Amino acid sequence: MARRRFFVEHVRAGHASIAGEEAHHLTRVLRVEKGQKFEISDNESVYLAQVEAAHKSLVDFVVLERLPAVNATIEIRLYAALVRFERFELMIEKATELGVSAIIPVIAERSEKGLEQAVSKRLTRWNRIAREASEQSRRLRLPQLDEPMRFSHALNDPAFCRYFLDESGAPPILSVLPAALNSTDSIALLTGPEGGWTDRERSAAAETWTAVSLGPQILKAETAALAALAILNAWCARPGARAMRS
């Protein structure tokens, strides 16, 4: 059985610690005790560590050894139009498990009004959700969560592959994926709000992004985002996905 993994702010001189609410969760919920061994990540490397002391508000670790770490095969950034927060939070959790490197909320024309003003109050909670999902899925790095971005700014992402989900006659996503990417390439995925894209947004995106679909069914926004990410994740993990392009 794989050891649990926790994220720490930093590892210095062979020691690390977790404080505050997260330490309380470790000691009171997970019953972490002195002498137990876990994996810890400082967002760059993974270590085998032993609990040196466990208090209500502080858990100290001593590093035993550095472990080999597997990073995501290809960087994927998710630009997700804002939807109701309980559904957006589900998207954050599952997108994190699926390995995205960044989640950027997007303000679309049909996004529910007022959601973007409330995001700043939610970012702490969203980062906690992403952290817990990262630990559960044994990620090397936490995903980056950004402040909301206007639709027009999201279109400026420099990824080699840029796809936006569109149910209006777009080809299936699997039919447009390239044979391979090189080690510096990345993928950007743009998913729409509950009401779909406006004609103006669709036209603007089509100038530099590739429209793709997930089939004839009309999916909820969070379902569509996660289904597309699962496809991209599986495609990136296949043998030869990172072969150099000619």
N, C-alpha and C positions, 0 to 999 in steps of 0.2 A: 504493500500500500504506500502510495506516495506521501511524503511528509507535507504538512501544511506550509504555505509560503506567506510571509508577511512583508510589507514594504516599510522601509525605514528612511529617514531623511538623509542619513549619510553613515558611512562606516569610517571610523578614525582610530588608528592605532589598534586595530583588531577588535574594536568594540562598537556597539550600536545600541540604540534605545528607542522605545515607543512610549509616548507620554499621553496624558490626558484621557479623553473619552475612548480612544482606541485601546489604551492600556487597560482601562476599566473593562472593556469588552473581552480582552484576552484573559484577564484574571477572574472575572466574575461569571462570564458566559462560557468561555472555552476552557476555563479551569487550568490555565497555563501555570506550571510550577517550576521552581528551581531545579536544574538538572535536565529538563526536557530539551530535546533537539528539534530544531525547525530549520527551514530555509528562509533566508531573508534576502531582499533585493533592495539596492540603493538606486534603482532605476537605470543602472548601467551594468552591474554584475550581480551574480547570485552566489550566496555563501551558505555553507552549512554552519549553523550557529547553535550554541547552547545557552539556555536561560541561566543567567548569573544571579539575578534577583528579580522577584516578581512582587510588586506592591500594587495597591489599588490604582494609583495614578502614574506608575512608572514600571516598565519592564526593561531590564538590561540584558543584553546578549554579549557573549564573547564568541568571536569568529573562530571556527575550527579549521575550515579550509574553503578555498574558492572552488565553485562547481562549474562545470561546462554549462553554458546557457544557449538555448535555441531561441533566436529572435524570429519575428514574423518574416515570411519568405519575401513578400513584396509589400511595400507601404501602401495602405489604403486609407484615404481620408473621406469621411462621410459628411456631406453637406445636407442636413435634414431640415426641411421647412418646419417651423414650429407648429406643433399640434398641442392639444390639451396635455397638461403637464403629467398626469398619471400615465398617459400613453407614451409621452416623450421619455419619461424615466424608464419605462420598460425597454424602449429603444436603446437608451444609453447602456443599460445593464447587458442586454443581449449583444449589442454591437461590440461592446468591450470583450465579451467572451469570444466573439468571432474575430478578434484581433485587429480592429481598426486602430490606426495610429493617432487619429484626431477626429473629434466630433464637433462640427460647427453648426449651431442653430442658424437657420436662414429665415429672413423676413420676406415672405412672398406676398403677392398682392391679395391672395385669398387666405393668408394666415389670420387666425382669429385676432381681432384688434385688442391691444393691450397686453398680449402675452410677452412681447419683447421688453416692456417696462418692468415686468416682474422677474425676469430671468436673473438679474443680479442678486436677488434675494434667494435664488434657488441654487446658485453655483456651488456653494459649500455642500449642500445636500447632494447635488449631482456628482461632485468629485468624490464624495464618500461612496456613492453607489458604484462609481467606476472603480474605485479602489477595492471594494469588496469583491466585485466581479473579477478584477485582475488577480486577486489572491486566489479566488476559487478556481480560475482557469489557468493558474500558474504562469502568468505572463512575466516576461522579463521587465517590461516597461509599462508604466501607466499611460493611458491615452491622454492626449491633450484636449481639454474642453475650453472652448473660446466663448467670448461674448457674442450675441447675435450679430449677424452680418446681413447687409442688404443683398438681395438677389443679384443685382448687377455686379457687386463686388465679388460674390462667390464665383462668378463666371471667369474671374481672372486667375483661377488656380492654374499653375504651370504643369500639372501632371501630364505625362506622355499619353495616358489613356484617360479620357474624360467622358463619362456616361451620365445622361439624365434619364430617369424613368418617365416614360410617357405611354399611356394606354391608347393613344390615338394613332393606331396603325404602325407603330414602330416595330422594327425587326426584333426577334428574340435575342436576348443578351448573349447567349452562347454562340450565335451566328456571327458576331462582330468581334469577339475577343481575338487578339493577335496570337500568332503561333508561339511567340516567346517575348520576353522582356529582358533587358540587361540589368545589371545589378544596381544601377542608379535610377531606373525608371520607377514611377509610382502611378497609382490609380486614384482618380477622384470620382465619387459617386454622388449625384445630386438627386434627392427625392422630394416629392412635392407635398403640398398641404392636403387636407381632407377634400377640398373642393377641386383639386387638380390645378394644372397650370392655366393661366390665361393665354390667349392667342399671342399677346405681346411678349410674354415670358417665353413661350415656346419658340417663337421666331428668333428671339435674342439668343437663347441657348443653342439653337440649331446652327448658328454661325460658327461656333468653335467647339461645341460638344456633340457627341453622338447620341441620338435618341435610341433607347432600347426599351423592350417590354419584357414582361414575365409570363406572357400568355394571354388568353382571352378573358380570364377572370378579372373582375375589378376588386382589388385588394385594399384593405385599410392602409393608411400611410405607413404605420409602423410595421405591418406585415410585409409590405412591399420592400421596405428598406432592409429588413432582416433577411428576406428571401434572396434578394440581390446580393447581399454581403455573403451569405452562405455559398452561393454559386461562385462568387469571386474568390472566396477563401479556399474552396475546394480546387478551383482552377489554378490558383497560385501555388498550391501544395503539390500539384502533380509533377512527376518526373519531367525535367526539361523545361519547366516554366521559366527558369532564369537563364536559359541558354542565350548566348549573345545573338542579337539580331544581326543580320547581314547588312 
